[in-house]
Amino acid sequence: MSAVEKIKAAAAKLNPDEQFDLFRLWVNSDTFKQRQLAALKRDLAVGIEQLENGRYRTYDDTNVMQLADELIHNGRKRLKKSRKKS
């Protein structure tokens, strides 16, 4: 059993308040913050590269509603798919 599996198994035995405290401690940890910052930097680097390579779309009043509809549709689709996995 891996360390992660052991931690998950131990956390599953905790009551909800203890699980929340454990989660809060992890989210406030320096390790978590460093990982979040590293992920943000990677995402920004990808976005900058896409901009530099001309891979972007501009929006105006006529097509911004289409973008919103696409985001809503895709979000609902992903939510539905994630609920089926659970």
Legacy VTK file of the C-alpha trace (Angstrom):
# vtk DataFile Version 3.0
C-alpha trace
ASCII
DATASET POLYDATA
POINTS 86 float
0.000 0.000 0.000
1.433 3.375 -1.005
1.788 6.277 1.409
-1.054 8.104 -0.334
-3.329 5.080 -0.008
-2.452 4.808 3.694
-3.254 8.484 4.242
-6.567 8.160 2.385
-7.494 5.086 4.419
-6.650 6.833 7.687
-8.546 9.987 6.684
-11.610 7.920 5.786
-11.764 6.737 9.406
-11.980 10.303 10.733
-15.254 12.012 11.486
-16.288 14.861 9.137
-15.033 17.604 11.473
-11.628 15.955 11.718
-11.548 15.496 7.935
-12.302 19.192 7.506
-9.520 20.135 9.931
-7.093 17.866 8.088
-8.100 19.410 4.751
-7.739 22.936 6.146
-4.277 22.143 7.495
-3.219 20.767 4.100
-4.617 23.753 2.169
-2.810 26.149 4.477
0.487 24.255 4.262
3.489 25.670 2.437
3.723 22.509 0.325
0.175 22.962 -0.965
0.753 26.639 -1.676
3.992 25.872 -3.547
2.218 23.259 -5.678
-0.627 25.650 -6.446
1.825 28.399 -7.398
3.796 26.015 -9.637
0.586 24.921 -11.383
-0.445 28.546 -11.891
2.959 29.385 -13.374
2.667 26.432 -15.788
-0.820 27.530 -16.853
0.375 31.093 -17.400
3.336 29.887 -19.457
0.991 27.859 -21.664
-1.296 30.862 -22.114
1.593 33.171 -22.996
2.895 30.644 -25.513
-0.560 30.389 -27.095
-0.774 34.175 -27.367
2.691 34.416 -28.898
1.790 31.737 -31.455
-1.477 33.449 -32.380
-3.681 30.734 -30.895
-6.451 32.863 -29.419
-9.839 34.258 -30.328
-11.131 37.764 -29.830
-14.697 38.405 -28.739
-17.133 41.226 -29.266
-20.769 41.879 -28.374
-22.032 39.541 -31.078
-20.084 36.412 -30.213
-19.514 36.755 -26.461
-22.968 35.267 -25.803
-22.033 32.294 -27.975
-18.927 31.832 -25.815
-21.059 31.939 -22.660
-23.436 29.336 -24.100
-20.496 27.073 -25.013
-19.020 27.393 -21.516
-22.353 26.587 -19.883
-22.921 23.607 -22.172
-19.420 22.209 -21.666
-19.564 22.776 -17.920
-22.852 20.928 -17.590
-21.507 18.110 -19.754
-18.401 17.757 -17.549
-20.501 17.891 -14.381
-22.820 15.184 -15.686
-19.839 13.010 -16.645
-18.192 13.475 -13.221
-21.431 12.556 -11.425
-21.638 9.307 -13.398
-18.128 8.364 -12.232
-19.012 8.958 -8.564
LINES 1 87
86 0 1 2 3 4 5 6 7 8 9 10 11 12 13 14 15 16 17 18 19 20 21 22 23 24 25 26 27 28 29 30 31 32 33 34 35 36 37 38 39 40 41 42 43 44 45 46 47 48 49 50 51 52 53 54 55 56 57 58 59 60 61 62 63 64 65 66 67 68 69 70 71 72 73 74 75 76 77 78 79 80 81 82 83 84 85
